Amino acid sequence: MSSVKLYVYDLSNGLARQLSLQMTGKQIDGIWHTSVVVFDQEIFYGQGICITAPGKSHHGSPMQILDMGETALDEETFQHYLSEIREHYTADKYHLLDFNCNSFTNDCIGFLTGNSIPSWIKDLPQDFLSTPFGAALRPTIDNMYRRPSATPTSPSPTPSNLELGSSLLQAMASQAASGGSGGPYPIPASTTQHATPSTLTSPIQIATNPTSLRSLITSHRCVSAFFTSATCAPCRTVEPVFEDLAHNTASGGVAFAKVDLATGLGSQIASQWSVSATPTFLFFLDGQKVHELKGADAGELRTQVNLLIFQAFPPHVHASMSFPAIRGISLQPILFSQVPAWDAALGKLNSFIDADTCAPELDRSNVKGILSGKVVPFLRARFPVPGQSKPANSSPPQAEMLSQWNSATVALSKALPLPEMFPLIDFWRLGLLDVPVSSWVAAAGNKGTTDVTDLLLHMAVSVLEISSPSSRNLLLITLRLLANGFANTSLARHLLDPTLKPSRLRHSARQNMTDFLVPTLLHADAPVRTAAASLAFNIAAHYQRPLVEAQRNGKRGEPMADSEGEGQGDWEVEIVSAVVEALAREKQSEDVVHRLTASLALFLHLSPYWTQLSSFVEVLQVKDILESKLQPGGCGQQGVQKKEIQKLLREVVAMCS
């Protein structure tokens, strides 16, 4: 018996642990590269199958060494296995997400021991892609592995807030796919010259032993498995169809596997599933075999794959309905970018600071120096008042300045009466429109720094019951600040995190936001209601965006972290109820009705919880409430007059009918 070890490396060298929460909204502790150590050799997949002495590869020393058990196989048998799978694990087939070093080690571990690598390694690509940041970077990653084609393709433009992630992934991919010091195994010319029917690396998993196929079946809702052999001519005919289906439909919940009967334990897999001829296709739904197709019938193969996906992920009932007004709603957030008169705003705040006598511990000169010497000059350069031009080379904010701004805010929150904080909150309101500022705020809590959004929200909640002009100003500015937080997806996820529990408030970040939003939707002041309706719209658009993208790309089964999750359905019921109540009460402002109706439309349209919500909206009599807005007295004396709002109201009525 020989021991089998799994060497685990972090390709990001610690950067994933530091930056993942800020960039993706999810903590990812490493970008894992693994290799198998057995028979005094370290074997991994990069530029083909590579072999080196243990711990002597270009990856350096492993972060972890995991004991995977023992193997009863001898070295000669394992070497024969490697030679058989070599044609599958070639350099041109490597893909950072779909077919990588961990795919190879999982196969090897399954062959040697019957086990599989840990799920926290194996599931990392799907964990990453389940985040909006990961989904946005998917085209960039695919382009990294796009093979040359007759028609050159231009790279997709990379938004500025994704450039860092793209650069890091490029570097990690280069490191992962490069060869080790021991050099790769020789790759036969026939393998490297083998033509594939597509320009993009196929998202098809190679199953060389029963464990690797079983692992795939249990980790995906639906799996299509293609049993083939090198001598099977019909297999070569139908294989391009199978690869095309994989390209177009593979996702986090939909997988495609290929089993070569002559490779590894392929014949054992075939025996286990009673496959006696090639080509044969097996279809699995929720871990169970549901259909078998024999022969190279391309049309029937397409039918069965589409049927399998339909059964696992039936299309949303709204997908086949015509809602041009709803689908025409821009999903860009409503932002408040008005620039204050900087000198007047700073003068008002300084007067509040000078007049305060209740906080002798406050270092007034230091706080005023930070605001007048660093914060306002930065904001003035970034956001010039109307009539002034923006400097051509305004420098990005430094972390030191942001930290000082944050500290000054904390100090003033302890010294000033809360209503007098509104000029400072207004500075933050505009600052959040600057991506570096909002990204710093989103990550500040993870660095031991006070979460300024938590602090400001806590202050606003505490004055909800106070009826005064200054309290109204604080609520208005805070609502506008929170709405501007949705200009940066990372900060939006932070504000709506259902698992994050800030120190100052009792509930999760999302619930705290909801508890503040609901009463402000019903506020007596029309501008406050308008800002609250804008925030409600931004929240709805944030959740609608991945649902629309999933419909657009046609792939079902993709995990959507922002639109699904524990408690999401109950929360949507709560927020829809609040929006409906606000709509029922709104009799004055057509603009507020418009924003609330658009919010309601986006919360309901394509919702994964539509079955739960559809009964609820009937109980709430949403149809009657919306129709009343079109009648005299429903909103103003004549009801809603703008044609676009009328059309939207009627479509939401139809959706709720």
C-alpha positions in Angstrom: 0.0 0.0 0.0 1.3 3.5 -0.9 0.1 6.7 0.7 -1.6 9.4 -1.4 -1.3 13.0 -0.6 -3.0 16.1 -2.0 -0.7 19.2 -2.1 -2.7 22.4 -2.0 -1.3 25.8 -3.2 -2.8 29.3 -3.3 -2.2 30.8 -6.7 -3.2 34.2 -5.4 -0.5 34.2 -2.7 -2.9 35.5 -0.1 -4.6 38.1 -2.3 -7.8 36.2 -2.5 -8.1 36.2 1.3 -7.5 39.9 1.5 -9.5 41.2 -1.5 -12.3 38.6 -2.2 -14.9 40.0 0.2 -14.4 43.5 -1.2 -14.5 42.4 -4.8 -17.0 39.6 -4.8 -19.1 40.0 -1.6 -18.0 36.5 -0.6 -15.0 35.4 1.4 -12.7 33.2 -0.7 -9.6 32.1 1.2 -7.5 31.1 -1.8 -7.4 30.3 -5.5 -6.6 26.6 -5.1 -4.1 24.7 -7.2 -3.7 21.0 -6.3 -1.4 18.2 -7.2 -1.3 14.5 -6.4 1.8 13.1 -4.5 2.2 9.3 -4.8 5.1 7.0 -5.4 7.5 9.8 -4.4 6.3 12.0 -7.3 4.2 15.1 -7.5 1.9 15.1 -10.5 -0.3 18.0 -11.6 -2.0 19.4 -14.7 -0.8 22.6 -16.4 1.1 22.4 -19.7 -0.2 18.9 -20.0 0.5 16.3 -17.2 3.6 17.5 -15.3 5.8 15.5 -12.9 8.3 16.7 -10.4 9.8 15.7 -7.1 7.4 16.5 -4.2 7.4 20.2 -3.3 9.9 21.1 -6.1 7.4 22.5 -8.7 7.4 26.2 -9.7 4.5 26.6 -7.2 6.9 26.3 -4.3 5.9 24.8 -1.0 2.3 23.8 -0.5 0.0 25.7 1.9 -1.5 22.4 3.0 -0.9 18.7 2.6 -4.0 16.6 2.9 -4.0 12.8 3.5 -6.2 11.2 0.9 -5.6 7.6 2.1 -3.7 4.8 0.5 -3.8 3.0 -2.8 -3.5 -0.7 -3.5 -2.5 0.0 -7.1 1.2 -0.3 -8.1 3.2 2.4 -9.8 3.1 0.7 -13.2 -0.7 0.6 -13.2 -0.8 4.3 -12.3 1.7 5.2 -15.0 -0.4 3.4 -17.5 -3.4 5.3 -16.3 -1.6 8.6 -16.8 -0.6 7.7 -20.3 -4.2 6.9 -21.1 -5.6 10.2 -19.9 -2.7 12.2 -21.3 -4.6 13.0 -24.5 -7.5 14.5 -22.5 -5.3 16.6 -20.2 -3.4 18.6 -22.8 -2.3 22.2 -22.6 -4.8 23.5 -25.2 -7.7 22.1 -23.2 -6.8 23.8 -19.9 -9.5 26.3 -18.6 -9.2 28.1 -15.3 -12.8 27.4 -14.3 -14.1 24.4 -16.3 -11.1 22.1 -16.8 -8.2 22.7 -14.6 -5.6 21.2 -12.2 -8.3 20.3 -9.7 -10.3 18.4 -12.4 -7.1 16.3 -12.9 -6.4 15.7 -9.3 -10.0 14.7 -8.6 -9.7 12.1 -11.4 -6.4 10.8 -10.1 -7.6 10.6 -6.5 -10.7 8.8 -7.6 -8.6 6.3 -9.6 -6.1 5.7 -6.8 -8.4 5.6 -3.7 -12.0 5.9 -4.8 -12.3 9.2 -3.0 -12.6 12.8 -4.3 -10.9 16.0 -3.4 -12.5 18.2 -0.8 -15.6 20.2 -1.9 -14.1 23.5 -0.8 -11.5 23.0 -3.5 -13.7 21.3 -6.1 -16.6 23.8 -5.8 -14.4 27.0 -5.9 -15.2 27.9 -9.5 -19.0 27.8 -8.9 -18.6 29.7 -5.6 -16.8 32.4 -7.6 -19.2 32.4 -10.5 -22.2 32.6 -8.1 -21.2 36.2 -7.3 -22.1 39.1 -9.7 -18.4 40.0 -9.9 -17.6 36.4 -11.0 -20.4 36.4 -13.5 -19.1 39.7 -14.9 -15.6 38.3 -15.3 -16.7 35.1 -16.9 -16.5 36.5 -20.5 -12.9 37.7 -19.7 -11.9 34.3 -18.4 -13.4 32.6 -21.4 -11.5 35.0 -23.8 -8.3 34.0 -22.0 -8.8 30.5 -23.3 -10.3 31.3 -26.7 -8.5 29.5 -29.5 -7.6 31.3 -32.7 -10.4 31.3 -35.2 -10.7 32.5 -38.8 -12.6 35.6 -37.6 -10.6 37.5 -35.0 -12.7 38.5 -32.0 -12.3 41.8 -30.2 -11.9 41.4 -26.4 -15.0 42.6 -24.4 -14.4 45.9 -22.8 -13.6 45.5 -19.1 -15.4 48.0 -16.8 -12.9 49.9 -14.6 -14.0 48.2 -11.4 -13.2 44.8 -12.9 -9.7 45.7 -14.2 -8.0 44.6 -11.1 -9.8 41.3 -10.9 -9.1 40.7 -14.6 -5.4 41.4 -14.1 -5.1 39.1 -11.1 -6.9 36.3 -12.9 -4.6 36.6 -15.9 -1.6 36.3 -13.6 -3.0 33.3 -11.7 -4.1 31.6 -14.9 -0.6 32.0 -16.3 0.9 30.5 -13.1 -1.6 27.7 -13.0 -1.1 26.6 -16.6 2.7 26.9 -16.8 4.8 23.8 -16.6 6.8 22.6 -13.6 10.5 22.2 -13.2 10.2 18.6 -13.9 8.7 19.3 -17.3 5.5 18.0 -18.8 5.0 14.5 -20.1 5.6 14.2 -23.8 2.4 15.0 -25.7 1.9 13.1 -28.9 1.6 15.2 -32.0 -1.8 13.7 -32.7 -3.1 15.1 -29.5 -1.8 18.6 -29.9 -3.0 18.8 -33.5 -6.4 17.4 -32.7 -9.1 19.8 -34.0 -12.1 20.7 -31.9 -15.4 21.9 -33.4 -15.4 25.2 -31.4 -13.1 28.1 -30.8 -13.6 27.9 -27.1 -12.4 25.2 -24.7 -15.3 22.8 -24.1 -17.0 22.9 -20.7 -17.0 19.1 -20.6 -15.8 17.2 -17.6 -13.7 14.1 -18.4 -14.7 11.1 -16.1 -12.0 8.5 -16.0 -13.3 6.6 -12.9 -16.7 5.9 -11.2 -15.9 8.3 -8.4 -15.4 11.3 -10.7 -18.7 10.7 -12.5 -20.6 10.1 -9.3 -19.1 13.4 -7.9 -20.4 15.3 -10.9 -23.8 13.7 -10.7 -24.2 14.6 -7.0 -23.0 18.2 -7.4 -25.2 19.2 -10.4 -29.0 19.0 -10.8 -28.7 17.6 -14.3 -25.9 15.8 -16.0 -25.6 14.5 -19.6 -22.9 11.8 -19.9 -21.4 10.8 -23.3 -19.9 7.3 -23.4 -17.5 7.0 -26.3 -14.4 5.2 -27.6 -11.6 6.0 -29.9 -12.6 3.4 -32.5 -16.2 4.6 -32.7 -16.9 6.4 -36.0 -20.5 7.4 -35.1 -19.1 8.9 -31.8 -16.9 11.3 -33.9 -20.0 12.3 -35.9 -22.1 13.2 -32.9 -19.4 14.6 -30.6 -19.5 18.2 -32.2 -23.2 18.3 -31.3 -22.5 17.3 -27.7 -19.8 19.9 -27.4 -22.0 22.6 -28.9 -24.8 21.8 -26.4 -22.2 22.0 -23.6 -21.0 25.4 -24.8 -24.5 26.8 -24.9 -26.1 25.3 -21.8 -23.5 24.2 -19.2 -23.9 26.2 -16.0 -23.6 25.9 -12.3 -26.4 23.4 -12.2 -26.0 21.8 -15.7 -23.0 19.6 -16.4 -21.7 17.5 -19.3 -19.4 14.6 -18.9 -17.4 12.4 -21.4 -16.4 8.8 -20.6 -13.9 7.1 -22.9 -14.3 3.4 -22.4 -10.6 2.8 -23.1 -9.3 5.5 -20.7 -8.7 4.8 -17.1 -11.6 3.0 -15.5 -13.9 4.0 -18.3 -15.0 0.4 -18.9 -15.8 0.0 -15.2 -18.0 3.1 -15.4 -19.8 1.7 -18.4 -20.3 -1.6 -16.6 -21.7 0.2 -13.6 -24.3 1.9 -15.7 -24.9 -1.1 -18.0 -23.5 0.7 -21.1 -22.5 -1.9 -23.7 -22.1 0.1 -26.9 -21.0 3.5 -28.0 -22.1 6.1 -28.5 -24.5 6.0 -25.5 -25.8 9.0 -23.7 -27.1 8.8 -20.1 -29.1 11.6 -18.6 -29.3 12.3 -14.8 -31.7 14.5 -12.9 -31.2 15.1 -9.2 -28.8 12.2 -8.9 -31.0 9.7 -10.7 -30.7 8.3 -14.2 -33.9 9.3 -16.1 -33.1 8.4 -19.7 -30.7 6.6 -22.0 -30.1 7.3 -25.6 -28.1 4.9 -27.9 -26.7 5.9 -31.3 -25.6 9.1 -33.0 -29.1 10.7 -33.4 -28.1 14.4 -33.2 -31.7 15.7 -33.2 -32.8 13.3 -30.4 -29.7 14.2 -28.4 -30.6 17.9 -28.6 -34.2 17.1 -27.6 -33.2 15.0 -24.6 -30.6 17.6 -23.3 -33.1 20.4 -23.6 -35.9 18.3 -22.0 -33.5 17.4 -19.1 -32.7 21.1 -18.5 -36.4 22.0 -18.8 -37.3 19.5 -16.1 -34.5 20.7 -13.8 -35.0 24.4 -14.4 -38.4 25.1 -16.0 -38.6 28.6 -17.5 -40.2 31.3 -15.5 -43.9 31.9 -16.2 -43.0 35.5 -17.1 -40.5 34.5 -19.7 -43.2 33.9 -22.4 -45.3 36.9 -21.6 -45.1 40.3 -23.3 -44.2 43.1 -20.9 -42.5 45.8 -23.0 -42.9 48.5 -20.4 -41.6 46.4 -17.6 -38.7 45.1 -19.6 -38.0 48.6 -20.9 -37.2 49.9 -17.3 -33.6 50.9 -17.1 -31.9 48.9 -14.4 -29.4 51.7 -13.7 -29.7 53.0 -10.2 -31.3 56.4 -9.5 -28.4 58.6 -8.2 -28.3 61.9 -6.4 -25.4 63.8 -7.8 -26.3 67.4 -6.9 -23.1 69.3 -5.9 -23.5 71.5 -2.9 -21.9 74.9 -2.5 -18.8 73.6 -0.9 -17.9 76.7 1.1 -21.4 77.2 2.4 -21.7 73.5 3.4 -18.3 73.5 5.1 -19.1 76.8 6.9 -22.4 75.4 8.2 -20.7 72.3 9.5 -17.9 74.3 11.1 -20.4 76.5 12.8 -22.0 73.4 14.4 -18.6 72.2 15.5 -17.7 75.6 17.1 -21.0 76.0 18.8 -20.9 72.5 20.5 -19.9 72.7 24.1 -20.9 69.2 25.2 -17.9 67.3 24.0 -14.7 68.7 25.5 -12.7 65.7 24.3 -13.4 66.5 20.7 -10.3 67.8 18.9 -12.1 70.5 17.0 -9.0 71.9 15.1 -8.0 68.4 14.0 -11.4 67.5 12.7 -11.9 70.8 11.0 -8.4 70.5 9.5 -9.3 67.0 8.0 -12.5 68.3 6.5 -11.3 71.6 5.2 -7.7 70.5 4.2 -8.4 67.0 2.8 -12.0 65.9 2.4 -13.5 69.0 0.8 -10.5 69.7 -1.5 -10.8 66.1 -2.7 -14.6 66.3 -3.3 -14.2 69.8 -4.9 -11.8 68.3 -7.4 -13.9 65.3 -8.1 -17.2 67.1 -8.2 -16.9 70.7 -9.3 -19.9 73.0 -8.9 -21.9 73.8 -12.1 -19.9 76.1 -14.4 -16.5 74.8 -13.3 -14.6 72.2 -15.2 -13.2 69.0 -13.6 -9.4 68.9 -13.3 -7.9 66.7 -16.0 -5.7 64.7 -13.6 -7.6 64.6 -10.3 -5.8 62.0 -8.2 -7.7 59.1 -6.6 -8.3 59.2 -2.9 -5.6 57.8 -0.6 -6.5 55.3 2.0 -5.0 57.5 4.7 -7.4 60.4 3.8 -10.4 58.0 3.8 -9.5 56.7 7.1 -9.1 60.2 8.6 -12.5 61.2 7.0 -14.0 58.1 8.6 -12.4 58.9 12.0 -13.7 62.5 11.9 -17.2 61.2 11.1 -17.1 58.9 14.2 -15.8 61.7 16.4 -18.5 64.1 15.3 -21.3 61.5 15.6 -20.4 61.4 19.4 -20.2 65.2 19.8 -22.8 66.8 17.6 -26.6 66.6 17.9 -27.6 64.1 15.2 -29.6 66.5 13.1 -26.5 68.7 12.8 -24.7 65.9 11.0 -26.5 66.3 7.7 -23.7 68.5 6.0 -21.2 65.8 6.7 -23.5 63.0 5.6 -24.0 65.0 2.4 -20.2 64.9 1.8 -20.4 61.1 2.1 -23.5 61.1 -0.2 -21.4 62.6 -3.0 -18.2 60.7 -2.1 -20.0 57.3 -2.7 -20.3 58.2 -6.3 -16.5 57.9 -6.6 -15.7 54.2 -7.1 -12.5 54.1 -5.0 -14.4 55.7 -2.1 -17.4 53.4 -2.2 -15.1 50.3 -2.6 -13.1 51.4 0.5 -16.4 51.9 2.4 -17.6 48.4 1.4 -14.4 46.8 2.7 -13.8 49.1 5.7 -15.6 46.9 8.2 -13.4 43.9 7.3 -10.3 45.9 8.2 -11.3 46.7 11.7 -12.4 50.2 10.6 -15.8 51.6 11.6 -18.4 50.9 8.9 -19.6 54.4 8.0 -22.8 53.2 6.3 -23.7 51.3 9.5 -22.9 54.4 11.6 -24.9 56.8 9.4 -27.9 54.4 9.1 -27.9 54.0 12.9 -28.0 57.8 13.3 -30.9 58.1 10.8 -32.9 55.3 12.5 -32.6 57.1 15.8 -34.4 60.3 14.5 -37.2 58.5 12.7 -39.7 59.5 15.4 -38.5 63.1 15.7 -40.6 65.6 13.8 -38.4 68.6 13.0 -36.9 70.2 9.9 -33.4 69.2 10.9 -34.5 65.6 11.4 -36.2 65.6 8.1 -32.9 66.8 6.5 -31.0 64.0 8.1 -33.5 61.4 6.8 -33.5 62.9 3.3 -29.7 63.0 3.0 -29.3 59.5 4.4 -31.8 58.1 1.9 -30.0 59.8 -0.9 -26.6 58.5 0.4 -27.9 54.9 0.6 -29.3 55.2 -2.9 -25.9 56.4 -4.2 -24.4 53.3 -2.6 -25.9 51.3 -5.5 -23.6 53.0 -7.9 -21.0 50.4 -6.8 -22.1 46.7 -6.9 -19.7 45.8 -4.1 -21.2 48.4 -1.8 -24.7 47.4 -2.8 -24.0 43.8 -1.8 -22.6 45.0 1.5 -25.7 47.1 2.2 -28.0 44.2 1.4 -25.9 41.4 3.0 -28.4 39.1 4.8 -25.6 37.5 6.8 -23.7 40.6 8.0 -24.8 41.8 11.4 -23.4 45.3 12.1 -22.5 46.1 15.7 -24.8 49.1 16.2 -28.1 47.7 14.9 -29.9 44.5 15.9 -30.4 42.7 12.6 -28.6 41.9 9.4 -27.5 44.7 7.1 -30.4 44.0 4.7 -33.0 43.9 7.5 -31.6 47.1 9.0 -31.9 48.8 5.6 -35.5 47.5 5.3 -36.4 48.7 8.8 -35.3 52.2 7.8 -36.8 52.2 4.4 -40.3 51.1 5.2 -41.3 54.0 7.5 -39.7 56.6 5.2 -41.8 55.3 2.3 -44.8 56.6 4.3 -43.2 59.9 5.5 -45.3 63.1 5.4 -42.6 64.9 3.4 -42.8 64.4 -0.3 -39.0 64.8 -1.0 -38.3 62.2 1.7 -40.9 59.8 0.1 -39.3 60.4 -3.3 -35.8 59.5 -2.0 -37.2 56.5 -0.3 -39.0 55.3 -3.5 -35.6 55.8 -5.3 -33.8 53.6 -2.8 -36.6 51.0 -3.1 -36.1 51.1 -6.9 -32.3 50.7 -6.6 -32.8 47.7 -4.4 -35.3 46.1 -6.8 -33.0 46.8 -9.8 -30.1 45.2 -8.0 -32.0 41.9 -7.5 -33.6 42.1 -11.0 -30.3 42.5 -12.9 -29.0 38.8 -12.5 -32.5 37.5 -13.3 -32.6 39.4 -16.6 -29.0 38.4 -17.4 -29.9 34.7 -16.9 -32.8 35.1 -19.3 -30.7 36.9 -21.8 -27.9 34.3 -21.9 -30.3 31.5 -22.0 -28.4 29.4 -19.5 -30.5 27.9 -16.7 -29.2 26.7 -13.4 -26.6 29.4 -12.8 -26.4 30.3 -9.1 -27.5 33.8 -8.4 -26.2 34.9 -5.0 -28.0 38.3 -5.1 -31.5 36.9 -6.0 -31.6 33.7 -4.1 -30.7 32.5 -0.6 -31.9 31.7 2.8 -34.7 34.0 3.9 -34.9 35.8 0.5 -38.5 34.8 -0.2 -39.8 36.0 3.2 -37.8 39.2 2.8 -39.3 39.8 -0.7 -42.8 39.4 0.8 -42.0 42.0 3.4 -40.5 44.6 1.0 -43.3 44.1 -1.6 -45.9 44.6 1.2 -44.2 47.9 2.1 -44.1 49.1 -1.5 -47.7 48.2 -2.0 -48.8 50.1 1.2 -46.8 53.1 0.1 -48.5 53.0 -3.4 -51.9 52.8 -1.7 -51.2 55.9 0.4 -49.5 58.0 -2.3 -52.1 60.5 -3.6 -49.9 63.5 -4.4 -46.7 62.7 -6.4 -46.9 61.1 -9.8 -43.1 60.8 -9.6 -43.3 58.7 -6.4 -46.0 56.5 -7.9 -43.8 55.9 -10.9 -40.8 54.9 -8.9 -42.9 52.7 -6.5 -44.6 51.0 -9.5 -41.3 50.3 -11.2 -39.9 48.9 -7.9 -42.9 46.6 -7.5 -42.6 45.5 -11.1 -38.9 44.6 -10.7 -39.5 42.8 -7.4 -42.2 40.6 -9.0 -40.8 40.1 -12.6 -38.9 36.9 -13.0 -38.8 36.4 -9.2 -37.7 32.9 -8.1 -40.4 33.3 -5.4 -43.2 34.2 -7.8 -45.4 31.3 -6.6 -45.3 32.7 -3.1 -45.6 36.3 -4.2 -48.5 35.8 -6.6 -50.8 34.6 -3.9 -49.6 37.4 -1.6 -50.3 40.2 -4.1 -53.8 38.9 -4.6 -54.4 39.1 -0.8 -53.0 42.6 -0.8 -55.4 43.5 -3.6 -52.5 45.0 -5.6 -54.5 44.9 -8.8 -57.2 47.2 -7.3 -54.6 49.6 -5.8 -52.7 50.0 -9.1 -55.9 50.5 -11.1 -57.1 53.2 -8.6 -54.0 55.3 -9.5 -55.5 55.7 -13.0 -58.8 57.0 -11.6 -59.6 60.6 -10.5 -58.3 61.2 -7.0 -56.0 58.1 -7.1 -53.0 60.4 -7.7 -53.8 64.0 -8.1 -57.3 65.2 -9.1 -57.2 63.4 -12.5 -55.2 60.3 -11.6 -51.9 59.5 -13.3 -51.5 61.5 -16.5 -48.2 60.5 -18.0 -48.6 57.9 -20.7 -45.5 55.9 -19.8 -46.6 55.5 -16.1 -50.1 54.5 -17.2 -48.7 51.8 -19.5 -46.4 50.5 -16.7 -49.3 50.4 -14.2 -51.5 48.4 -16.6 -48.7 45.9 -17.3 -48.1 45.3 -13.6 -51.8 44.8 -13.2 -51.7 42.2 -16.0 -48.7 40.5 -14.3 -50.6 40.3 -11.1 -53.8 39.0 -12.7 
